[in-house]
Amino acid sequence: MTSKLILLRHGESEWNAKNLFTGWVDVNLNDKGRAEAERGGQLLQSNDLLPDVVHTSLLKRAINTANIALVTADRGWIETKRSWRLNERHYGALQGLDKSATREKYGDEQFMIWRRSYDTPPPALEPDAEYSQFNDPRYASLPPELRPQTECLADVVVRMLPYYYDEIVPDLATGKTVLVAAHGNSIRALVKHLDGISDADIAGLNIPTGIPLLYELDDAYRPITPGGQYLDPDAAAEAIQAVANQGKK
Ligand SMILES: O=C(O)[C@@H](CO)OP(=O)(O)O
């Protein structure tokens, strides 16, 4: 038996457009992001990939992307599950900072370590800082040690995988087509797991906004096509390059 898992990074957000580190800050989609989400829904429909269940993070850019895409594909009625474990990587003290200014201030090497190294997190964000989510009511049920103040990608893998195994795989096992609407770095964590990408090589993988990425999985939940298939490969290639170039002049 094979199963279908579709990964969808949210459409462009207000802070993506401003080139700011976002992480757990709950910013909304902009007009371009909403249009990308609609196009994502059209691609699901035209490829006959109609989700039976959707999993999202607790952040509105992913929630609204899923809603727009699913309503567009006439699947707005499907079962919905949400978890903080699908949230974007917490960007620590970088949240709210301009990416280009950060690169200029700290240099290319430090910028890339914070942005794409596997196991070096940015400095922690104090709980009472302006862009901290430490006391946000949506995380009130988490014990303090689970509420991040910064994360590297390795931390995201560790907190995301229990959700994948406990909630997403059981949906795949019952033959459902599963949509996961999440974020650049939580999707990178999941792709790293699915494709068995090394800690070094994952630095070079970027996820475009709003373009569904289909993984057909075998009965061991391994990809039949390594890397999956973007439903619009040309648009994905261009958008991936744009993500990789963020922060460059
Ligand atoms: O700012 C962020 O939260 C992420 C995703 O937008 O950025 P980056 O691609 O730099 O990890």
The ligand as a Gaussian input file, in Angstrom:
#p B3LYP/6-31G(d) Opt

LIG

0 1
 O       12.109000      33.890000       9.403000
 C       11.752000      32.697000       9.512000
 O       11.057000      32.285000      10.454000
 C       12.157000      31.682000       8.462000
 C       11.050000      31.398000       7.500000
 O       10.485000      32.556000       6.951000
 O       13.242000      32.228000       7.751000
 P       14.534000      31.437000       7.218000
 O       14.208000      30.933000       5.843000
 O       15.562000      32.517000       7.204000
 O       14.867000      30.334000       8.178000

